[in-house]
Amino acid sequence: MRHNRYGYGLAVAGAAVLVLGACSSTANDTEASSSTSAVSSDTSAAPSSSPSATGTQAAHNMADVMFSQMMIPHHQQAIEMSDMLFGKQGIDPEITAMAEQIKNAQGPEIEQMKTWLQEWGTPPMADGMPG
């Protein structure tokens, strides 16, 4: 039984690392592309880290919309996984600290993506994500 618990903890930790890694690289890629691109057309703009920074609605495209719509449930699942981990006994403190970091990062990102979708006049996807 103890071996099975250890395997479960490793699986959760591995999933958490993947989620955190995927989110980290996405944020850095977005910042890099938006700071280095010059755009003259509203439909071909790179994603901006702050759509309302200029006081008007920033340019976006369907890739931006789909990304935000799909990442919201993805981030919500990361929060749910962290909460499930907190309910377990005997989890390594480093793993729970990582889960706490993930949870603290995902909440504000969800709110930011919801704000973008609202500014773009696009609804978020229906609740729930398969898997």
N, CA and C atoms as an extended XYZ file, in Angstrom:
393
Properties=species:S:1:pos:R:3:atomname:S:1:resname:S:1:resid:I:1 pbc="F F F"
N         0.823       -1.192        0.000 N   MET     1
C         0.000        0.000        0.000 CA  MET     1
C         0.868        1.257        0.000 C   MET     1
N         1.952        1.227        0.777 N   ARG     2
C         2.830        2.385        0.857 CA  ARG     2
C         3.483        2.664       -0.497 C   ARG     2
N         3.863        1.604       -1.214 N   HIS     3
C         4.469        1.766       -2.532 CA  HIS     3
C         3.477        2.416       -3.502 C   HIS     3
N         2.228        2.045       -3.423 N   ASN     4
C         1.196        2.596       -4.288 CA  ASN     4
C         0.986        4.088       -4.015 C   ASN     4
N         1.035        4.484       -2.751 N   ARG     5
C         0.912        5.887       -2.377 CA  ARG     5
C         2.052        6.711       -2.956 C   ARG     5
N         3.236        6.153       -2.878 N   TYR     6
C         4.422        6.832       -3.403 CA  TYR     6
C         4.283        7.035       -4.910 C   TYR     6
N         3.830        6.004       -5.598 N   GLY     7
C         3.638        6.102       -7.048 CA  GLY     7
C         2.594        7.149       -7.405 C   GLY     7
N         1.522        7.202       -6.615 N   TYR     8
C         0.477        8.195       -6.847 CA  TYR     8
C         1.037        9.603       -6.655 C   TYR     8
N         1.818        9.775       -5.586 N   GLY     9
C         2.420       11.082       -5.331 CA  GLY     9
C         3.341       11.516       -6.451 C   GLY     9
N         4.117       10.581       -6.968 N   LEU    10
C         5.006       10.900       -8.089 CA  LEU    10
C         4.211       11.257       -9.333 C   LEU    10
N         3.122       10.535       -9.569 N   ALA    11
C         2.297       10.828      -10.744 CA  ALA    11
C         1.687       12.222      -10.655 C   ALA    11
N         1.179       12.577       -9.495 N   VAL    12
C         0.597       13.905       -9.296 CA  VAL    12
C         1.683       14.976       -9.432 C   VAL    12
N         2.837       14.725       -8.844 N   ALA    13
C         3.932       15.692       -8.939 CA  ALA    13
C         4.374       15.867      -10.393 C   ALA    13
N         4.459       14.762      -11.109 N   GLY    14
C         4.840       14.843      -12.523 CA  GLY    14
C         3.830       15.645      -13.323 C   GLY    14
N         2.552       15.407      -13.086 N   ALA    15
C         1.512       16.159      -13.785 CA  ALA    15
C         1.595       17.639      -13.429 C   ALA    15
N         1.843       17.925      -12.164 N   ALA    16
C         1.952       19.317      -11.734 CA  ALA    16
C         3.130       20.012      -12.408 C   ALA    16
N         4.242       19.323      -12.509 N   VAL    17
C         5.421       19.891      -13.167 CA  VAL    17
C         5.120       20.178      -14.636 C   VAL    17
N         4.437       19.258      -15.297 N   LEU    18
C         4.084       19.473      -16.700 CA  LEU    18
C         3.147       20.662      -16.870 C   LEU    18
N         2.158       20.770      -16.006 N   VAL    19
C         1.220       21.887      -16.083 CA  VAL    19
C         1.949       23.198      -15.849 C   VAL    19
N         2.765       23.238      -14.813 N   LEU    20
C         3.499       24.454      -14.503 CA  LEU    20
C         4.472       24.804      -15.626 C   LEU    20
N         5.154       23.816      -16.158 N   GLY    21
C         6.097       24.056      -17.245 CA  GLY    21
C         5.412       24.569      -18.495 C   GLY    21
N         4.273       23.999      -18.818 N   ALA    22
C         3.540       24.431      -20.003 CA  ALA    22
C         3.061       25.868      -19.851 C   ALA    22
N         2.606       26.205      -18.676 N   CYS    23
C         2.120       27.561      -18.438 CA  CYS    23
C         3.259       28.566      -18.438 C   CYS    23
N         4.379       28.193      -17.894 N   SER    24
C         5.517       29.101      -17.834 CA  SER    24
C         6.045       29.425      -19.217 C   SER    24
N         6.195       28.423      -20.068 N   SER    25
C         6.742       28.683      -21.389 CA  SER    25
C         5.763       29.471      -22.242 C   SER    25
N         4.459       29.257      -22.067 N   THR    26
C         3.461       29.990      -22.821 CA  THR    26
C         3.516       31.464      -22.479 C   THR    26
N         3.614       31.794      -21.219 N   ALA    27
C         3.665       33.192      -20.816 CA  ALA    27
C         4.913       33.866      -21.368 C   ALA    27
N         6.045       33.189      -21.318 N   ASN    28
C         7.285       33.772      -21.819 CA  ASN    28
C         7.237       33.924      -23.331 C   ASN    28
N         6.701       32.946      -24.044 N   ASP    29
C         6.594       33.044      -25.488 CA  ASP    29
C         5.706       34.206      -25.891 C   ASP    29
N         4.594       34.396      -25.196 N   THR    30
C         3.669       35.478      -25.503 CA  THR    30
C         4.330       36.823      -25.270 C   THR    30
N         5.030       36.965      -24.150 N   GLU    31
C         5.698       38.228      -23.874 CA  GLU    31
C         6.764       38.522      -24.907 C   GLU    31
N         7.521       37.501      -25.286 N   ALA    32
C         8.581       37.709      -26.266 CA  ALA    32
C         8.011       38.109      -27.607 C   ALA    32
N         6.951       37.447      -28.054 N   SER    33
C         6.409       37.754      -29.371 CA  SER    33
C         5.731       39.114      -29.390 C   SER    33
N         5.082       39.517      -28.300 N   SER    34
C         4.390       40.794      -28.308 CA  SER    34
C         5.359       41.962      -28.151 C   SER    34
N         6.513       41.736      -27.555 N   SER    35
C         7.446       42.833      -27.384 CA  SER    35
C         8.342       43.026      -28.597 C   SER    35
N         8.395       42.045      -29.489 N   THR    36
C         9.283       42.159      -30.637 CA  THR    36
C         8.550       42.321      -31.953 C   THR    36
N         7.225       42.290      -31.948 N   SER    37
C         6.513       42.366      -33.217 CA  SER    37
C         5.895       43.736      -33.413 C   SER    37
N         5.994       44.230      -34.626 N   ALA    38
C         5.330       45.466      -35.001 CA  ALA    38
C         4.159       45.083      -35.892 C   ALA    38
N         2.982       45.588      -35.577 N   VAL    39
C         1.784       45.171      -36.282 CA  VAL    39
C         1.073       46.382      -36.830 C   VAL    39
N         0.664       46.279      -38.117 N   SER    40
C        -0.066       47.388      -38.703 CA  SER    40
C        -1.522       47.044      -38.949 C   SER    40
N        -1.895       45.788      -38.799 N   SER    41
C        -3.257       45.356      -39.065 CA  SER    41
C        -3.900       44.821      -37.800 C   SER    41
N        -5.192       45.100      -37.619 N   ASP    42
C        -5.913       44.608      -36.439 CA  ASP    42
C        -6.059       43.096      -36.439 C   ASP    42
N        -6.096       42.447      -37.594 N   THR    43
C        -6.359       41.012      -37.633 CA  THR    43
C        -5.109       40.155      -37.549 C   THR    43
N        -3.929       40.741      -37.686 N   SER    44
C        -2.720       39.917      -37.657 CA  SER    44
C        -1.847       40.215      -36.448 C   SER    44
N        -2.406       40.836      -35.440 N   ALA    45
C        -1.617       41.223      -34.273 CA  ALA    45
C        -1.217       40.018      -33.438 C   ALA    45
N        -0.032       40.107      -32.861 N   ALA    46
C         0.420       39.084      -31.918 CA  ALA    46
C        -0.317       39.290      -30.605 C   ALA    46
N        -0.462       38.238      -29.814 N   PRO    47
C        -1.137       38.392      -28.523 CA  PRO    47
C        -0.405       39.391      -27.651 C   PRO    47
N        -1.140       40.173      -26.939 N   SER    48
C        -0.563       41.165      -26.051 CA  SER    48
C        -0.739       40.723      -24.614 C   SER    48
N         0.230       41.040      -23.776 N   SER    49
C         0.094       40.668      -22.373 CA  SER    49
C        -0.914       41.563      -21.672 C   SER    49
N        -1.304       42.658      -22.297 N   SER    50
C        -2.303       43.550      -21.721 CA  SER    50
C        -3.168       44.121      -22.832 C   SER    50
N        -4.278       43.440      -23.164 N   PRO    51
C        -5.104       43.882      -24.274 CA  PRO    51
C        -5.618       45.306      -24.155 C   PRO    51
N        -5.808       45.829      -22.963 N   SER    52
C        -6.357       47.163      -22.834 CA  SER    52
C        -5.296       48.194      -22.452 C   SER    52
N        -4.038       47.896      -22.689 N   ALA    53
C        -2.949       48.776      -22.278 CA  ALA    53
C        -3.011       50.123      -22.984 C   ALA    53
N        -3.507       50.159      -24.229 N   THR    54
C        -3.554       51.405      -24.975 CA  THR    54
C        -4.825       52.182      -24.732 C   THR    54
N        -5.739       51.652      -23.946 N   GLY    55
C        -6.990       52.343      -23.690 CA  GLY    55
C        -8.071       51.940      -24.673 C   GLY    55
N        -7.708       51.275      -25.742 N   THR    56
C        -8.684       50.749      -26.696 CA  THR    56
C        -8.516       49.250      -26.749 C   THR    56
N        -9.479       48.609      -27.358 N   GLN    57
C        -9.420       47.146      -27.444 CA  GLN    57
C        -8.247       46.732      -28.329 C   GLN    57
N        -7.363       45.909      -27.784 N   ALA    58
C        -6.190       45.451      -28.520 CA  ALA    58
C        -6.615       44.456      -29.590 C   ALA    58
N        -5.816       44.377      -30.636 N   ALA    59
C        -6.101       43.445      -31.713 CA  ALA    59
C        -5.915       42.013      -31.218 C   ALA    59
N        -6.742       41.142      -31.731 N   HIS    60
C        -6.657       39.719      -31.391 CA  HIS    60
C        -7.167       38.928      -32.582 C   HIS    60
N        -6.921       37.646      -32.551 N   ASN    61
C        -7.428       36.799      -33.628 CA  ASN    61
C        -8.059       35.553      -33.019 C   ASN    61
N        -8.545       34.669      -33.859 N   MET    62
C        -9.229       33.475      -33.360 CA  MET    62
C        -8.291       32.557      -32.589 C   MET    62
N        -7.011       32.576      -32.899 N   ALA    63
C        -6.056       31.757      -32.136 CA  ALA    63
C        -5.982       32.258      -30.698 C   ALA    63
N        -6.006       33.571      -30.510 N   ASP    64
C        -6.002       34.139      -29.161 CA  ASP    64
C        -7.257       33.716      -28.391 C   ASP    64
N        -8.393       33.795      -29.075 N   VAL    65
C        -9.666       33.433      -28.452 CA  VAL    65
C        -9.663       31.960      -28.066 C   VAL    65
N        -9.293       31.102      -29.023 N   MET    66
C        -9.310       29.666      -28.748 CA  MET    66
C        -8.318       29.306      -27.645 C   MET    66
N        -7.150       29.920      -27.677 N   PHE    67
C        -6.152       29.660      -26.638 CA  PHE    67
C        -6.733       29.976      -25.267 C   PHE    67
N        -7.312       31.157      -25.124 N   SER    68
C        -7.868       31.563      -23.835 CA  SER    68
C        -9.023       30.655      -23.423 C   SER    68
N        -9.908       30.344      -24.365 N   GLN    69
C       -11.045       29.478      -24.046 CA  GLN    69
C       -10.592       28.097      -23.589 C   GLN    69
N        -9.539       27.580      -24.179 N   MET    70
C        -9.082       26.239      -23.827 CA  MET    70
C        -8.186       26.227      -22.583 C   MET    70
N        -7.483       27.303      -22.333 N   MET    71
C        -6.594       27.338      -21.179 CA  MET    71
C        -7.338       27.540      -19.864 C   MET    71
N        -8.492       28.181      -19.902 N   ILE    72
C        -9.249       28.387      -18.663 CA  ILE    72
C        -9.590       27.052      -18.003 C   ILE    72
N       -10.234       26.105      -18.712 N   PRO    73
C       -10.514       24.825      -18.045 CA  PRO    73
C        -9.239       24.051      -17.694 C   PRO    73
N        -8.203       24.212      -18.493 N   HIS    74
C        -6.920       23.566      -18.202 CA  HIS    74
C        -6.371       24.076      -16.861 C   HIS    74
N        -6.391       25.375      -16.670 N   HIS    75
C        -5.922       25.965      -15.421 CA  HIS    75
C        -6.826       25.560      -14.256 C   HIS    75
N        -8.133       25.499      -14.503 N   GLN    76
C        -9.060       25.082      -13.447 CA  GLN    76
C        -8.761       23.660      -12.995 C   GLN    76
N        -8.396       22.798      -13.930 N   GLN    77
C        -8.035       21.435      -13.558 CA  GLN    77
C        -6.761       21.413      -12.718 C   GLN    77
N        -5.820       22.279      -13.017 N   ALA    78
C        -4.595       22.338      -12.212 CA  ALA    78
C        -4.916       22.735      -10.776 C   ALA    78
N        -5.849       23.659      -10.614 N   ILE    79
C        -6.266       24.064       -9.271 CA  ILE    79
C        -6.956       22.901       -8.564 C   ILE    79
N        -7.829       22.198       -9.281 N   GLU    80
C        -8.519       21.041       -8.695 CA  GLU    80
C        -7.521       19.951       -8.285 C   GLU    80
N        -6.520       19.706       -9.122 N   MET    81
C        -5.504       18.699       -8.781 CA  MET    81
C        -4.734       19.118       -7.530 C   MET    81
N        -4.420       20.395       -7.436 N   SER    82
C        -3.721       20.889       -6.237 CA  SER    82
C        -4.585       20.691       -5.006 C   SER    82
N        -5.870       21.029       -5.113 N   ASP    83
C        -6.776       20.866       -3.975 CA  ASP    83
C        -6.889       19.402       -3.560 C   ASP    83
N        -6.911       18.500       -4.524 N   MET    84
C        -6.971       17.069       -4.202 CA  MET    84
C        -5.711       16.648       -3.445 C   MET    84
N        -4.589       17.170       -3.856 N   LEU    85
C        -3.329       16.840       -3.202 CA  LEU    85
C        -3.315       17.326       -1.755 C   LEU    85
N        -3.879       18.520       -1.520 N   PHE    86
C        -3.905       19.069       -0.164 CA  PHE    86
C        -4.725       18.199        0.782 C   PHE    86
N        -5.671       17.445        0.250 N   GLY    87
C        -6.509       16.587        1.072 CA  GLY    87
C        -5.857       15.262        1.423 C   GLY    87
N        -4.684       14.997        0.891 N   LYS    88
C        -3.987       13.730        1.149 CA  LYS    88
C        -3.031       13.863        2.314 C   LYS    88
N        -2.817       12.749        3.006 N   GLN    89
C        -1.869       12.698        4.112 CA  GLN    89
C        -0.542       12.112        3.631 C   GLN    89
N         0.545       12.536        4.238 N   GLY    90
C         1.855       11.954        3.967 CA  GLY    90
C         2.493       12.392        2.658 C   GLY    90
N         2.067       13.508        2.106 N   ILE    91
C         2.650       14.016        0.858 CA  ILE    91
C         3.897       14.838        1.209 C   ILE    91
N         4.937       14.651        0.424 N   ASP    92
C         6.190       15.376        0.619 CA  ASP    92
C         5.918       16.889        0.643 C   ASP    92
N         6.472       17.610        1.603 N   PRO    93
C         6.243       19.055        1.700 CA  PRO    93
C         6.661       19.827        0.445 C   PRO    93
N         7.677       19.350       -0.249 N   GLU    94
C         8.083       20.021       -1.495 CA  GLU    94
C         6.992       19.921       -2.550 C   GLU    94
N         6.310       18.788       -2.580 N   ILE    95
C         5.227       18.586       -3.547 CA  ILE    95
C         4.050       19.494       -3.202 C   ILE    95
N         3.698       19.574       -1.933 N   THR    96
C         2.588       20.454       -1.552 CA  THR    96
C         2.947       21.922       -1.784 C   THR    96
N         4.216       22.279       -1.592 N   ALA    97
C         4.645       23.651       -1.875 CA  ALA    97
C         4.521       23.947       -3.369 C   ALA    97
N         4.872       22.972       -4.213 N   MET    98
C         4.746       23.156       -5.655 CA  MET    98
C         3.275       23.283       -6.049 C   MET    98
N         2.434       22.474       -5.435 N   ALA    99
C         0.992       22.547       -5.709 CA  ALA    99
C         0.439       23.908       -5.300 C   ALA    99
N         0.915       24.442       -4.206 N   GLU   100
C         0.479       25.765       -3.748 CA  GLU   100
C         0.907       26.842       -4.749 C   GLU   100
N         2.129       26.740       -5.253 N   GLN   101
C         2.610       27.698       -6.258 CA  GLN   101
C         1.761       27.627       -7.526 C   GLN   101
N         1.456       26.418       -7.947 N   ILE   102
C         0.630       26.234       -9.141 CA  ILE   102
C        -0.734       26.881       -8.929 C   ILE   102
N        -1.345       26.588       -7.800 N   LYS   103
C        -2.676       27.126       -7.500 CA  LYS   103
C        -2.643       28.650       -7.463 C   LYS   103
N        -1.631       29.224       -6.819 N   ASN   104
C        -1.528       30.678       -6.728 CA  ASN   104
C        -1.294       31.341       -8.075 C   ASN   104
N        -0.621       30.656       -8.984 N   ALA   105
C        -0.356       31.215      -10.313 CA  ALA   105
C        -1.565       31.086      -11.234 C   ALA   105
N        -2.273       29.973      -11.144 N   GLN   106
C        -3.351       29.688      -12.086 CA  GLN   106
C        -4.573       30.584      -11.895 C   GLN   106
N        -4.922       30.888      -10.637 N   GLY   107
C        -6.103       31.715      -10.374 CA  GLY   107
C        -6.060       33.062      -11.080 C   GLY   107
N        -5.003       33.847      -10.887 N   PRO   108
C        -4.923       35.139      -11.570 CA  PRO   108
C        -4.880       35.009      -13.105 C   PRO   108
N        -4.250       33.950      -13.602 N   GLU   109
C        -4.205       33.756      -15.051 CA  GLU   109
C        -5.596       33.454      -15.601 C   GLU   109
N        -6.395       32.689      -14.866 N   ILE   110
C        -7.777       32.421      -15.278 CA  ILE   110
C        -8.546       33.734      -15.368 C   ILE   110
N        -8.412       34.565      -14.350 N   GLU   111
C        -9.120       35.849      -14.346 CA  GLU   111
C        -8.670       36.735      -15.511 C   GLU   111
N        -7.364       36.734      -15.819 N   GLN   112
C        -6.856       37.535      -16.926 CA  GLN   112
C        -7.450       37.061      -18.253 C   GLN   112
N        -7.493       35.744      -18.447 N   MET   113
C        -8.049       35.219      -19.708 CA  MET   113
C        -9.547       35.480      -19.806 C   MET   113
N       -10.263       35.405      -18.701 N   LYS   114
C       -11.694       35.733      -18.703 CA  LYS   114
C       -11.897       37.203      -19.073 C   LYS   114
N       -11.029       38.064      -18.551 N   THR   115
C       -11.114       39.487      -18.872 CA  THR   115
C       -10.882       39.716      -20.357 C   THR   115
N        -9.854       39.063      -20.908 N   TRP   116
C        -9.605       39.195      -22.342 CA  TRP   116
C       -10.816       38.756      -23.147 C   TRP   116
N       -11.368       37.606      -22.824 N   LEU   117
C       -12.522       37.105      -23.579 CA  LEU   117
C       -13.691       38.077      -23.474 C   LEU   117
N       -13.907       38.642      -22.314 N   GLN   118
C       -14.985       39.612      -22.146 CA  GLN   118
C       -14.714       40.851      -23.001 C   GLN   118
N       -13.486       41.336      -22.997 N   GLU   119
C       -13.126       42.505      -23.811 CA  GLU   119
C       -13.289       42.217      -25.297 C   GLU   119
N       -13.042       40.973      -25.689 N   TRP   120
C       -13.165       40.582      -27.089 CA  TRP   120
C       -14.600       40.223      -27.477 C   TRP   120
N       -15.507       40.256      -26.495 N   GLY   121
C       -16.903       39.928      -26.765 CA  GLY   121
C       -17.127       38.457      -27.069 C   GLY   121
N       -16.303       37.602      -26.473 N   THR   122
C       -16.368       36.168      -26.731 CA  THR   122
C       -16.608       35.436      -25.416 C   THR   122
N       -17.557       34.506      -25.402 N   PRO   123
C       -17.804       33.776      -24.152 CA  PRO   123
C       -16.724       32.723      -23.897 C   PRO   123
N       -16.499       32.396      -22.628 N   PRO   124
C       -15.607       31.274      -22.332 CA  PRO   124
C       -16.282       29.977      -22.763 C   PRO   124
N       -15.494       28.915      -22.880 N   MET   125
C       -16.058       27.616      -23.225 CA  MET   125
C       -16.954       27.141      -22.098 C   MET   125
N       -17.825       26.190      -22.412 N   ALA   126
C       -18.678       25.596      -21.383 CA  ALA   126
C       -17.803       24.961      -20.312 C   ALA   126
N       -18.294       24.951      -19.073 N   ASP   127
C       -17.540       24.353      -17.973 CA  ASP   127
C       -17.245       22.898      -18.238 C   ASP   127
N       -16.117       22.488      -17.720 N   GLY   128
C       -15.723       21.084      -17.832 CA  GLY   128
C       -14.802       20.856      -19.000 C   GLY   128
N       -13.824       20.020      -18.754 N   MET   129
C       -12.850       19.675      -19.780 CA  MET   129
C       -12.659       18.172      -19.708 C   MET   129
N       -12.783       17.485      -20.837 N   PRO   130
C       -12.617       16.039      -20.772 CA  PRO   130
C       -11.231       15.656      -20.283 C   PRO   130
N       -11.157       14.554      -19.588 N   GLY   131
C        -9.862       14.046      -19.129 CA  GLY   131
C        -9.727       14.275      -17.715 C   GLY   131
